[in-house]
């Protein structure tokens, strides 16, 4: 029998002199174990190194935040013990010129982040810097709207996707582009680069004008990962061979229809290791419990959404050539009353068809139905639903069902429970 001793690695040049002086002679090895001819383990390559670290990315809290979600997430993140937490914006409800109200919202939010046992890095979202007053308050509290930092030779870029805030669409100013171009030029050989921003700018129609292509051009040729939010639905994209993640919510408004819809409360747990791509685990908030299995009780109040119209349950079945249209997507449209030609409508909601052909509609919460009224329905069958680039996959159903102006599928929702069935044909 022999004993193996795995001594701790010396981290960094700063402790080199101490190691050379012999101060480490009496240090205890990190792993001590007796080795025989046969041993009850797979190997002794401990999954740890000075270069390894973990951080958490949180997503949208607002747009009508729900009670006791984000505040409990703070307690849950403390259970996970990452090195630090990064955000992708939309932290307060905002959209107000009332300074006292906005200040109160920031004060409330910072009572939660102050309870974190690790640093929290802010990134502005449209709710946070919606007008000039809010921009001034941001500057008073946090200073810069965009910045960068390095940790263990990993570069983090905090991008402001509402710069200037006057634009309804995402924008990155010329000054911000030049700032990040210089940062990237000054740090050409980092292990990895992470980009944090609020809006998934690469999905917008004005991609040639919003400044994202300039940021992307500066990123080209290096290893990087992008995190965004804003849409409140999880989706993964691949651009320039790199992974871009549109996170779901961490307490923000959501129908919470589950994994298939990308609607859930979560945090992204990111592991950064030496000479390897980051490992990203999406951890659902409803799956993180302390040792006593009791979540912390918090007093975070949710936003009361006024003027909601009553919804009425809508369920039914969809068939295609007589068989269940499993995997198809229904999109529900309300006609545009100003369009006399009947070619335009407003998108209300969507739903996937289950394996047995059934579906259920949702407006505010999962399966709550839709408002009373007349609707048109479009139906598509895409496989895959999204290409890696983020573009929708090819539709396998007749195009007449996919276009609002040509579909002959209609529905009238009445007070009470509605059962609406749709029979589609390839002919």
HELIX and SHEET records of a PDB file:
HELIX    1   1 UNK A   13  UNK A   15  5                                   3    
HELIX    2   2 UNK A   16  UNK A   20  1                                   5    
HELIX    3   3 UNK A   70  UNK A   80  1                                  11    
HELIX    4   4 UNK A   99  UNK A  113  1                                  15    
HELIX    5   5 UNK A  132  UNK A  142  1                                  11    
HELIX    6   6 UNK A  174  UNK A  186  1                                  13    
HELIX    7   7 UNK A  201  UNK A  203  5                                   3    
HELIX    8   8 UNK A  212  UNK A  219  1                                   8    
HELIX    9   9 UNK A  259  UNK A  261  5                                   3    
HELIX   10  10 UNK A  285  UNK A  287  5                                   3    
HELIX   11  11 UNK A  399  UNK A  401  5                                   3    
SHEET    1   A 2 UNK A   2  UNK A   6  0                                        
SHEET    2   A 2 UNK A  31  UNK A  35 -1                                        
SHEET    1   B 5 UNK A 119  UNK A 121  0                                        
SHEET    2   B 5 UNK A  84  UNK A  87  1                                        
SHEET    3   B 5 UNK A  53  UNK A  58  1                                        
SHEET    4   B 5 UNK A 266  UNK A 272 -1                                        
SHEET    5   B 5 UNK A 279  UNK A 284 -1                                        
SHEET    1   C 6 UNK A 147  UNK A 151  0                                        
SHEET    2   C 6 UNK A 154  UNK A 158 -1                                        
SHEET    3   C 6 UNK A 192  UNK A 196  1                                        
SHEET    4   C 6 UNK A 224  UNK A 228  1                                        
SHEET    5   C 6 UNK A 242  UNK A 246  1                                        
SHEET    6   C 6 UNK A 235  UNK A 239 -1                                        
SHEET    1   D 2 UNK A 311  UNK A 312  0                                        
SHEET    2   D 2 UNK A 370  UNK A 371 -1                                        
SHEET    1   E 3 UNK A 323  UNK A 324  0                                        
SHEET    2   E 3 UNK A 314  UNK A 320 -1                                        
SHEET    3   E 3 UNK A 358  UNK A 360 -1                                        
SHEET    1   F 3 UNK A 323  UNK A 324  0                                        
SHEET    2   F 3 UNK A 314  UNK A 320 -1                                        
SHEET    3   F 3 UNK A 418  UNK A 419  1                                        
SHEET    1   G 3 UNK A 323  UNK A 324  0                                        
SHEET    2   G 3 UNK A 314  UNK A 320 -1                                        
SHEET    3   G 3 UNK A 422  UNK A 424  1                                        
SHEET    1   H 4 UNK A 345  UNK A 352  0                                        
SHEET    2   H 4 UNK A 329  UNK A 335 -1                                        
SHEET    3   H 4 UNK A 373  UNK A 380 -1                                        
SHEET    4   H 4 UNK A 409  UNK A 413 -1                                        
END                                                                             
